[in-house]
Amino acid sequence: MSDETSPLLRSKAYDRPSVFQPENLLREGRRQRGRPDIAAPAVCLLDPDGDIVRYLVATGRAALHPGWACYHTTLHSFDLDGTAVGVVGCAVGGSFAVLVAEQLAASGCRLLISVTSAGQIEPLAEPPYFVLIDRARRDEGTSHHYLPPSEWSHAPAHLITRLEGAFDRLVEPVVTASTWTTDAPFRETADAIAAVEMEAGSLYAYATARRRDVVCFAHVTNVMAAAGDDFEKGDADGAHDALAVVAAVIRRIAPAA
């Protein structure tokens, strides 16, 4: 079967506008739910595992955002070293992550940070550690609706440059490397990349196509349970270390008020 037989890889008219716009969905959500038109924080966090938002809610640090009108998710906001940050938990997978990213951008978000879990393929350190993803292999579907077929989605280069040295003093290591984005976590095979995750390829394709500031991290917590005693994130299910990474990003590249 040739690539041309798959609807996923056929020409997508990338320069044509979409019929369905996130602003319209949010407008109708506000109307139906009686929500005020209040902007989201300029900095927002995607937390696919939900561990960060659960920690913030349990410790009383996060509050519901009163204007968020997405039908599928809940937006909380919290203070991180003096910066208001919005956080959406449990948006797992590229299609869900990009759906939420589009709506956050339409609501006022100007810097989106994603911190997802990942399984180690190429040993770079002893898990747990973080990967600042500079490119992600596009083995998923969503990115192909935003960009023509290619092997990789790339992080916005200006963000990666500005983050050089930003994590040197953190307790948990942060390395810069490539990952493999897949829609099928139980169909992972060996490859010479650092880690496998489910969102970065889609989010970086969205960032390129929409000219958005997005930076993705993979929290490498496991070796795919191949040896037992796996998936350990650390204290508070890794929330403290993840928030330290997010804070370091904000110190370097927070959007101007």
N, C-alpha and C positions, 0 to 999 in steps of 0.2 A: 504493500500500500504506500503510495507516494504521499509526501506532505500535503500536496495540493488537494487531496481528497478530504482532508479534515477541515471542517468549518472553522476550527480554532485558528488555523494558519492561513486561511484565505485572506485576501485583501480586505481591510477593515475601514477604508476611507478615513484615515487618522486625522485628516485636516478638516473633517466635517463636524459641525456641532452636534451634540447629543440632543435627542428629543426630550429626555427626562433630565431635569436639573435638580440638584440638591436643594437649592433655594426654594423651589416650588414645593418639594416635600415638606420642608421645615415650615413653610408658611401655612400649609394645611394642617400640619401637626399642632402648631400654635393655635390655629382657629378651633380645631376640634377639642383640644385639651384646655383651652383658656389660658395658655401660657403667655407671659409677657415677652416682648422681643428684647432680650438681654443678651449681649455678646458673651461668647465663651472666652475664657482667659486666652491671652496671646500665646501662652505656652501650654501645650497639652501633652498628655502621656497616654499611650496605649499599653495596657497591661493584660495581655492575652490570658495569662494564667489566673489572674484575679487576686493573686497573693498580696500585691501592694495595696490595692484598694480595700481589701478585707482588713489588712493591718491598720490602715488609716482610719477606717470607720470604727474598728474595735477600740482604738485608742483615742477616739474623739477628735481626731485632727481633720477629718473631711466632712463637708456638708454638701447636701444635694444642691445642684445648680438650678435656680428657679426657672430659667428660660429655656432649658434644653428640651427640644420637642421631637427628638428622634423616636421612632416607633419601636426600635429594637434594643435600645441600650439606656443606661442611666449614666449621667455625667455628675461626678463629684468634683468639688474644688477644695484645694488646701493650700496652705502657705508653706513654701520651702525656702528657708533662709531669706524671707522678705519678698519672694516672688509668688504671685498667685498662679497656681498650676491646676489645670483641669485634668481629670483622669477618668478613662473609660476602661472597665474591666471586662475580661472574658470575650473579647472580640477575636475569636480564634480563626486563623486561616486568612489567606490573602484577600479573598473576595469580601469577607466581613470587615477586615481591617481597612480596606480601601473605601468601602461604603461609609464607614464611620469617619475616615479621614476627609472625604469629600464634604461631609456635613459639618465637621469641625471647622474646616477652612471657610465654608460658607457662613459660619457663625462667628468668625473673628479670629480663629487660631492662625498664628503666623509661623510658629515653630512646633513641629510634631516630633515627639520622641517615642520610639517603640522599644520596649524591653521584653523580649520573649524568651522562653526556654529553648534549649537546643541540646542535641546529642552530639558528642564528639566523634569525629571520623579520623581526622589527622591530629595526633597528639601535639598540642602546643603548650600545655601546662597541666597541672593536676586539678581536675574539677573539684569545686566550682571555680570558674573564672568567667570573665566577660569578653566577648568579641565585639569590637567596633566594626561593623560590617561595611567594607568599602565596595564590595560588589557581591551580587547574589545570582547564582545560576537559576535560570528561569524554567524550572520544571513544574510549572503550574499554569493555570489558565488565565487569571485576571490580567497579568502583565501584557498578554497578547491583544487585549482590547485597548490598551493605551499606547503601545509602541509596536512597530513592525518586528517580525521574528528576528531574534539574535540570541546568542548564548547567555549573555549577562545583562542584569540591571545594575547600574552604577549609582552609588551615593552621590549627592551633589558635591562636586570636588572642592568647592570653596568651604564647605562645612568640615570635611575631613582635614583640610589644611589648617583650619582654625583650631581644631581639637588636638593638634600635635602637642604632646606633653601635658595635656589637661588632667590626666589620670595618674600621674606618676606618684602621687602621695596617698593614693587610696589603699585601703587594707587589702582588698581583693584585686588581683591583677586584671588589667584590661589590655588586650592585644588587638591589633588591627589585622583583619584577615577576610577571606572570602567564605561564603556559605552557600549551601544548596537549599533553595526554597522548593518544597514539594507540597502537593495537595494530598499525598497518600503516605502518611507516616509509617504505615505497616508494609510499604513496598520500597523501603530504603535499601540500596545496595552500596557496596564499598566504592569510594571515589577519593581522589587526592585533594580534598578541600577540608577546611577546618571543622565545619559543623553542619548539621542539617536542621532547618527550621521551616516555618510555614508562612511567613508574612513578608520578609524583606524584599524579595523579588518583585512582588506586586506593589509594595509601597514605594520602592525606588522608581519603578516604571511610572507610577502615578506622579511622583515628584518631578520627574523629567518632563512628562507630557503637560502637566499643569503648572510647571515652574514654581513648585512649592519647596519650602525648607523642611526636609524630613531626614532624621538620622535614626538608624536602627542598631540595636544591640541584641546579641544573643547571649543569654546567661547559660553557659555550658555547665550542666549539672549532672550529666550522665554519659555512659558509653553504651546506650541503648539496652541497658539491663542485661548485657552479655555476660557479666561476671557476678551479679548479685550486689547487694548493699549499694544501690544506685539511687539517683534522683534526690540527693541531699543538697538543699539549697543553702543551708546555714541558718543562723538565728532569724526568727520571725519569717521563716520560709523565704529567706533572701531579701526581704523588704528593705532592711537597713542598708545593705550593700547596693541594692538597685537604686535607692534614693540618693545614695552618695554619688553614683554615676550620673544620675539626672542633674543633681546640683552642680556637678563639675561641668556638665554641658552648658547649663544656664549661665554659669559664671563667664564662659567664653563667648557664647553666641546668642544670648537672650535678645529678642527683638527690642528695639528702642520703643519707649512709651509713646 
